[in-house]
Amino acid sequence: MARGIISDYDNDPVHEGGTPMPAPKEVQPADPGKKTSEILAQTADERTVKMDLQNAKCYWNDEEFSQGERVSAGGTCYECSFGRWLPIED
């Protein structure tokens, strides 16, 4: 999945199609007693993703999120990517 790009005119993150990306949803820190998808370490590596994960949902404290949706917890922003949370620079 391609990450958002920065527009030249207003410096706001946008999707590749040119529509503004919504601000990440503020959430509480992950509760180990609730369903939360795996949180991966930040990496610059591009990896091959199994096609069955293409539409995988992410969960944060039992709440479901779709591919590309973002949350922010404890000052860190995460993006749902193939059923896992990736830390991103907001």
Beta strands, then each sheet from edge to edge (+ up, - down):
strand 1: 5-6
strand 2: 13-14
strand 3: 25-26
strand 4: 58-60
strand 5: 63-65
strand 6: 70-73
strand 7: 76-81
strand 8: 84-88
sheet 1: 1+ 2-
sheet 2: 3+ 6+ 7- 8+
sheet 3: 4+ 5-
end
